[in-house]
Amino acid sequence: MGDAHFMVRTQMVVNDAVFALAQGQDVEDLKKRIENAVDHGGRFESFVVVGNREMSMLFSSRTAVTFSVETVSDDERDSGDADSPFGGFFDE
């Protein structure tokens, strides 16, 4: 039996949608960009999720956003690279 490997996973809930953020995603920068988008009446901001897929979401004053952090088993799909071969229709 091999050694267990773990990683820290940050989840972002936007209204009722849950997004597991990719490793390497700068969460503090994302929070600042969301706050800035709301302060300016709303705009799209991009972020990378597990499976290395880039998402773009409209954030406005009516958007509820929550972040949570947990320790999970390593996920080989989660390199944080949006140009990775993982993701898209072939993601399992």
C-alpha positions in Angstrom: 0.0 0.0 0.0 1.5 3.4 -1.1 1.7 6.6 0.9 -1.4 8.7 0.9 -0.9 12.2 -0.7 -3.0 15.2 0.1 -3.6 18.7 -1.2 -5.5 21.8 -0.1 -8.6 22.4 -2.1 -10.4 25.8 -2.1 -14.1 25.8 -3.1 -16.0 28.9 -4.2 -19.7 28.9 -4.0 -21.4 31.5 -6.3 -25.1 31.8 -5.5 -25.9 28.0 -5.6 -23.1 26.9 -7.9 -20.0 25.2 -6.4 -16.6 25.5 -8.0 -13.5 23.6 -6.8 -10.7 26.0 -7.7 -7.5 24.7 -9.4 -4.2 24.5 -7.5 -2.2 27.7 -8.2 -5.3 29.8 -8.4 -4.5 33.1 -6.5 -7.5 33.2 -4.2 -6.7 36.5 -2.6 -6.3 38.1 -6.1 -9.6 36.5 -7.1 -11.4 38.0 -4.1 -10.0 41.4 -4.9 -11.1 41.1 -8.5 -14.6 40.1 -7.4 -14.8 43.0 -5.0 -13.7 45.4 -7.7 -16.2 44.0 -10.2 -19.0 44.5 -7.6 -17.8 48.0 -6.8 -17.9 48.9 -10.5 -21.5 47.7 -11.0 -20.6 44.2 -12.1 -18.4 42.5 -14.8 -17.0 39.2 -15.8 -14.0 37.7 -14.0 -12.2 34.5 -15.0 -10.8 31.7 -12.8 -9.6 28.1 -13.2 -11.3 25.1 -11.7 -10.3 21.5 -11.1 -9.9 19.8 -14.5 -8.0 22.9 -15.5 -11.0 24.5 -17.1 -11.2 28.3 -17.3 -14.5 29.7 -16.2 -15.8 33.3 -16.7 -18.6 34.5 -14.5 -20.5 37.7 -14.1 -20.1 39.1 -10.6 -22.5 41.9 -9.5 -24.0 43.3 -6.3 -26.6 40.5 -6.4 -23.9 37.7 -6.4 -23.3 35.8 -3.2 -19.8 34.4 -3.0 -18.4 32.1 -0.3 -14.9 30.5 -0.1 -14.0 27.3 1.9 -10.8 25.4 2.3 -10.3 21.7 3.0 -7.7 19.0 2.7 -8.4 16.3 0.1 -6.6 13.4 -1.6 -4.3 14.4 -4.5 -6.2 14.9 -7.7 -4.1 14.3 -10.9 -6.5 16.4 -12.9 -5.6 19.5 -10.8 -2.3 20.9 -12.0 -3.7 24.5 -12.2 -2.8 24.8 -15.8 -5.7 25.9 -18.0 -3.7 24.6 -21.1 -3.5 21.1 -19.6 -4.7 18.1 -21.7 -7.2 17.3 -18.9 -10.6 19.0 -18.8 -13.4 19.5 -21.3 -15.5 16.7 -22.6 -13.0 13.9 -21.6 -12.8 14.9 -17.9 -13.9 12.0 -15.7 
